[in-house]
Amino acid sequence: MTEPEKRQGRRRFGTNSVTMADVAEVAGVSAQTVSRVLRDPEGCTPQTRERVEAAIRSTRYVQNLAASHLASNRSMTVAAVIPQIAASVFAETLQGLSNVLLQAGYQVIIGHTDYSHEREEAVVRSLLGRRPDAFFLVGTRHTDAVREMLARAAIPVVESWAWTRKPIDQLVGFSNQEALAAAVAYAQRRGYRHPTFVGAARPGDDRARERLDGYTTGMARHYPGQAPRSLVVENLPYTMGSGSTLLEAARARFPDSDLLLFSSDLLASGALLACQRLGIAVPKQLAIMGFGDYEIARELNPGLTTIAVPTVRMGEEAARMLVQRLRSETPAARKRDLGFELIERGSA
């Protein structure tokens, strides 16, 4: 046992009284080394990091972040703005983001917009007041006020879950339009004659509308001369129950549809289960496709044909780009298209 460890055995640390010097004494390193491990754990050797972390655990040390942030002019936080906290796909992206940022010593603070551009302004303004070191945004369409606030902040920003030629700063995502155009191409190859787009869209849900645009483009390309048919209902909740509601409405408006292309797996799953209750054979009488490759898409019977997008990887790649910028490194690219994959299962 080292001398610092012997002294520790004779001294009981209270959370409020433990200092960085105490941690350094127990670990047998300097206070500057403790500070460096706390500030940039990946920049220290594994042996040093393990000694300091063990000393922190044993002393119950709690870092005074307010003081360290004032001294360094860094908050060691990244603000993430997402449409909904409850949505599993955005939670997966946040998980990927947080996994990488935590390793680099950063915490994530979250704000949600509920698909409202006006609320996004308020959320961004509020989060900027907490002085985050960077921003992560779901979506690429924002008000001028949001763009101006982020430009004035002069901090790294990554947008995601969509694609644009002119991002605010950096971009990690995929094209919703191209994904739905690919779904229409698949429908044409499989011999479906009357594919119909079905969705629920809040007024600020730009990604659902981008998918509708992609469906329209795909219809012009693969079904020339046939007018695109769509049913998009605003202000329906994103629930499986809404999928059942949309199924009924789509069949009433377009009774000869042989394939329904839903804007999300949640809606498509609700519609597929409703078909089973109504005795509609899927895909023989009516085929169904979704978007997102949610976990339920793989568990349904028949399984849901869908567009898979890299939810977790988007968060991970965004975090790596932000960390590089925060370390004054230059990312290999400012825009990264992660693409999508059409997953064929039994529903279409």
Protein Blocks (a to p, Z undefined) as FASTA:
>chain_A
ZZklmmmmmpccdfklpcfklmmmmnopafklmmmmmmmmmlpcfklmmmmmmmmmmnop
acdfklmmmmnopghiacdddfblklmklmmmmmmmmmmmmmnopacddddeklpaklmm
mmmmmmmmnopabdcdedjbdcfklmmmmmmnopacddehiacfbdfkbccdddfklmmm
mmmmmmmmnopabdcddddddfklmklmmmmmmmmmmmmmmmghiacdddddehiacdfk
lmmmmmmmmmmmmmmbcbdcdfbfklmmmmmmmmmmnopacfkloccddehjaaklmmpc
cddddddddfklmmmmmmmmmmmmmnopacfbfbdcebjaddddfkZZ
